[in-house]
Amino acid sequence: MSEFPVSENIDRLAAQIKLLQGELEAEFAIHRAKLRYTLQGKRAVFEEEILRAHRELRVGLAKYVFNASLLTILTAPVIYAMIVPFVILDIAITIYQWICFPVYGIEKVKRSDYFIFDRYHLAYLNILEAINCAYCSYGNGLMAYASEISARTEQYWCPIKHARKVIAAHEHYVGFADFGDAETFRKKYGHLERGQGE
C-alpha cells in the first residue's frame, strides 16, 4: 500500500479487503485438505492413494495430440512464439529495476515471488500438459512481476488516481491523490521537486 495518508473510509475498506483475502486463503487451505495434499515448503505432496488415482487419469501424449483439433494445432506455434517477447520483457524490466530503483530509493520487486512452477508435480498431467502449464505460469507470473515494477514506478513518479474507473488497479493505487486534488498531489510530488528518494 502507499505510504501516503488516505481517508479513514478508504483505510477501513482496504483493511476489510485484506481481512477477506486472509479468509479466502483459509478457505483454500480447507479445500487443499479435502483434495488430500499438504504443502511441504514450496512443494505440494499428495497421499499415495491420490497419486495412484491421478496417474490413472493421465491422458497419454499420443492420444492427447491425436485428439487435438486442427485449429489448436495451427494456433499452437503462435502461442509458443510469445516466448520471445516474454523473455525480452523479462530481461528488460529486470534490468530497469536493477538500475533505476536504487537511485530513487524504491524497493526492488523480488522476482521469485511471482514465478511459481509447481503444476508439473501433478501426476494426471502428461508431459505436454506439464510444459503448457509451465509456459502459462511463466507468462502470467511475468505479467504480475512487470505490473508490480510498473506500479512501484507509478507510485513514485505519478501517484494520482485517474478520473475514470481503473480495471484491476494495483494495490498501491488506493493511496494515490485523487484526480484534481492538486494540493495533495504536490505533497506527494515533493520528493521529486527536491530531487530525493522517498
Secondary structure as UniProt FT lines:
FT   HELIX           8..34
FT   TURN            35..36
FT   STRAND          37..40
FT   TURN            41..42
FT   STRAND          43..46
FT   HELIX           48..56
FT   HELIX           61..66
FT   HELIX           70..81
FT   HELIX           83..104
FT   HELIX           111..113
FT   HELIX           119..121
FT   TURN            123..124
FT   HELIX           127..157
FT   TURN            167..168
FT   TURN            171..172
FT   HELIX           173..175
FT   TURN            179..180
FT   HELIX           182..193
FT   TURN            194..195
//
